[in-house]
Amino acid sequence: MDAVRMVFRNMILVFVVSVIVVGCSDDKTERDPDYSGSVTLSDMQNQFVSQEIIFPKDGAKMVLISGGKFNMGDYFNDGLHDEKPIHDVYVDSFYMDAYEVTNRQYQKFVDATGSQPPKQWADPKFNLPDQPVVGVDWFDAVEYAKWVGKRLPTEAEWEKAARGNLIGKRYPWGNYITHNDANYNGSNGRDQWVWNPASVGNFPPNRYGLYDMAGNVSEWCWDWYASDYYSLSAEKNPEGPVRGVYRVMRGGSWNSKKYYLRVATRNFNSPESYYQDCGFRCVCDAKTIF
């Protein structure tokens, strides 16, 4: 295996250590303080410690999401019936891309495989190198993930990661949202993007060190969608229904009302569909990455 750079980052003092990695171990996480409102980037930098790697093939920073149990679903009765019941889910440890897959990274895939580039690359609102790639369907996202040696997150993995180890919050950082927190419908404060996604990483991360888990672009997940799946879900590492018509999407986008940026919101699209507000990020299993 190629040399991989492990980064253990305390956001008060940053240490970067390059090592040859022969295995991974999971870090225990602590119960989190109750953040009740939006935060600034400087606030968040003092609130989490993340374990990171740089994935060799695409150069993506990935963050360890330690395995464990969490409560999945809508705590506030804000959503539709498909966000109920709240249920305990256990997922194994995995690494998730800290950022959505960018045009720069997707270009390497297109060049290497001869895949069709997204039509949105002809539009200057969507073709900056560090903007998230959009206009890709579920199959495109799966093929990219396979090429780079990763996979799409399951819906349960995505929600565990988005919650940032906070318990029972609406958003990845707390219960309230402003345009200083995310890129969504309209603009104000930090959010100056009205009709397109921001370059990745312009907004504060959650406590796992993941950026743009709410807003910017909606993200494809592995699972088929079923409105009643939460009443049928496996307790450990659920992967969704065995068949379906639509694939799950999560996170909301630059075009979404803030309601759709809640961590419990479930969305879905035909796997053949592609839109200018839909992208993806990848994950890989912690125990098999090296």
N, C-alpha and C positions, 0 to 999 in steps of 0.2 A: 504494500500500500504506500502511496505517495506520502511524503512528509506533510503533516497537517498542523496548522497553527492553532494551539489551544489558547483561549483568552479567558482568564478569570478576572472579571472586572468588578471592582468595588467602585461605585460611582463617586465616592469622595476622593479616593486615591486610585489611579488606574495603573494596573500592572499588566504588561503584555509579555507573555513568555512563549517562545516557539519551541516545540518539542516534536519528537517522533512518537506518534500515538499508537499504542498497541492494544488499547481497550478503553472502554468507557465505564464509569460508575456513576450512579445517580446521587444527586444531592438532596438531602431532606429539606423540605420547605416548612416555613413557620406560618401560623395563622396570622393574617394580615390585619393591620389597623383599618379602621372604618373611614375610608375617604368618601366624602359626601358631595364633593363638587368637582368642577373642572380644575385642572392643575396647569402649571407652567412647566416647560422643559427642565428648567433648573430645579424645580421641586422634585420631579420624577427621578432626576439623576442621583438623588440622595436616598432613594427608597427601595432599591432592589440590588441584588447581586446576581449576575447571570453568568452561566457557563457557556462559552461560545466556541465554535470551530469555524474555520474557513474551508468550505467544501472545495476539493481540488478542481473538479472539472469546470464548474461555472464561476468559481471565485466568490460564491455567495456566503455571506455571514449567516450562520445558523445558530439558533439558541436552544439549549436543552430545556425541555419541558419534562420535569420529573414525573414519573409514574405515580398514580394514586387515584383516590376516589374524589369525585366532586358531584354537586347537585346540578343537574342539567334541566333547564326549562325556565319558564317565566315565573318570577317571584311576585310580581306586582299585578297580575291580571291585566296587563297592558295589551297583550297580544291575542292572537286567534287560538282556537281550540287545539291546533296542531303543536302548540308550545306547552301543552299539558299532557300528562301530569308531570310535576317535578319528580325526578327519579335519580337515584344514585347510579353513577356510572364509574367504573374503574377503567383506566387506560394505562398501558405500559409506557415507559419512558420513550420519548422520541425527540428528534431535533426538527425544528421548523425554521424555514427561511425568515430572517428578521425583517425582510422587505418583500414586497410583491415582486414577481419576476418582471424585469425591466425590458425595454426595447433592445438595449445593448446586449443583454444576455440572450434574448430570443433571436437576435440577429446571428449569433454564433450557431444556434441550432439550425436556422434556415440555411446558412452557408454550408454546414456540415452534412445536412440531410437532403437538401434540395426541396424542402417543404415550401408550400406557398406562403409568402409573407402576408400579414394582415393588410386588408384594404385601407385601414386607417393610417398606414404609414405614408400614404399620399397626402394626408392632411396635416399641416404644420401644428395644429392644436394637439395632435396625438403622437407625434413622431420624434420627440426629444429623446436622447439616449437613456436618460434616467427616469423617464416616465414609465409607469407600469404598462406592459403590453396589453392592448385591448383588441377586440375583434377576433378573439380566438374561441372556438367552441370547446366543448368538454373533451373531445377526441384529440384536438390539438394540444390541450393542456396535458393529457395523459401521455401523448407521444413525446412531448418535451421532457416530462418527468422521467420517462423510461430512458431517454437518450442520456440524460445527465446522471442517471443512477439513483433517482428518488421516486417518489410517488405523490399523488394528491392526498391531502389529509382526509380522514373520515370526518363526518359531521361532529362526532363526539370529541375527537382530537381538536378540531377547530374551536369548538366552544370552550373547552378546557383552557386552551392557549389564550383565547381572546379574553377570558375572565382574569387573566393575570394573577391568579391565586387569591383574588378577592372573592368574598362570599356574598351572594345575593345582591349584586349591583346591576344597574341597568346597562352601563357602558364599561368599557375596559378599564376605566380609571375611577368610576364612582357613579352617582345617580343623576348627575346633571351634565349637560353638554352645551358648549358654545362653539362659535367658529374659530376659537383659539385651540380647540381640541382636535378638530377633524375637518376635512374637506367634504362638505355636503351641500345640498341645495341652497343657493344664495351665496352671499359672501359678506365677510366682516372680519375685523381683527386680523389674525394670522392667515385666514382663509381668503385668498385673493383669486381663486380659480372658480369661475362661474360656469363655464361650458366645457370643462375638460379636467382631467386628473392632474394633480400636482406631481412633480417629481417625488420619488419615494423619500420618506424620512423627513418631511417638512414639519411634521407635527410630533408632539411628545409620544414616546413609547409607553406601553403598559409596563407593569412591574416585572414581566418576564424579559423585557427589552425588545418587544415586537412592535413594529411601526405600522400604522394605517390598518389596524384590525377593525376600525370603524371608519366608514367612508372611503373616499378616493376611488376604488373600484370594488365591485362585488367579486367574490372569489369562488371559483368552482371547488366543490368537495367531491369525494369519491362516490358517496352514497346515492342510490336511488331515493326518490322522495315518496313518502306515504304520510298522509295526514294523521293517521292513527299509530304511527310507529312508536311513539313514546310509551304507549301502553303495552307494546310487544317487545321492546328493545331488550337485547341481552344485557346482563349486568356488567360484563367484562369485554372490553374491546369490541363494541358493536360496530358493524360495518354497513348497517342499513338493510332494507328489504332485499330479497334475492332477485327481484325483478321490479320493473316499473316503467313509467313513461317519461318522467322528468328526473333530472339530476339536481341535487341540492346546491344552492348558492348561499353564501353567507357574507355579512359585513356591511351591506349597503354601499353606496357609491357617491360620487360627486353630484349625481343627479337625484339623490334620494332625500326625502324628508327625514328629519332626525329620528322619527319613530322606527325607521328601518335600519338604523345604526345600532339598535339595542343588541346586546350579546345573545339574547334568546331568540331574536327574530329569525324565522326560517323562510327562505325563499327558494324558488326552483325555476328551472328553464329546461326546455328540450335540449338534449345533449348536442344536437346539430345546430343550435342557435348560437349566434355571436352578435355582440352588441358593443357599442363604443364606451360602455361603462362597466364592462365585465372582463376580469382578468383572473389571476390565480397566484398562489405561492405553493411551494413544495415542502414535503417532510421526508424524513427517513428514520428507520428504527434505530434507537440508540444501541441496541445490542448487536446489530449487524452492520453498522456503518463502517467499521474498520476491519 
